[in-house]
């Protein structure tokens, strides 16, 4: 008797989460570069092929939501209300990262992207590729909503936004590695993010005034 589609999807999601959690635990203990896919499979008590079925490449164990996040960024910028800058539209998503950091278990967080990206040169290179794709996506969304802004200007502004996101992510990783996941640490990061995004908001208003004569 076949399982209902909803039950199959639930079981797949549970297996995916279990493998990711096992991998995060191993990365936290030995570092991303010190763990192989077959070791993840053994620790999760599944076959190596099962791991590859859910995570086609090792970096997907920590970057598997990259496409989803990129789409979130595009949607947030492309559908932002009139009068809202791209930075303001993305600010809440970054606050969500900080909130997640505050609630995550350290035993897992130390093996996840923000912390591992600081110590693994291999993962850092993959992360740079992901950030480049995010900048392209945000730049495209800016051009969709503000076609008068030259493509090179839109891309430069998008790159500045992504640089802030990476900086906050690195800050999260630093706090996770040190074990400082206090409310005070989270509040400091929120203030830093607010200051940075406020500057980007002002910059975009200047850009639109220059190219559209309209302080959107």
Helices and strands as residue ranges (DSSP letters): H 5-30, G 32-34, H 37-44, H 48-54, H 60-63, H 66-78, H 86-103, H 106-109, H 113-119, H 121-145, H 151-178, H 183-212
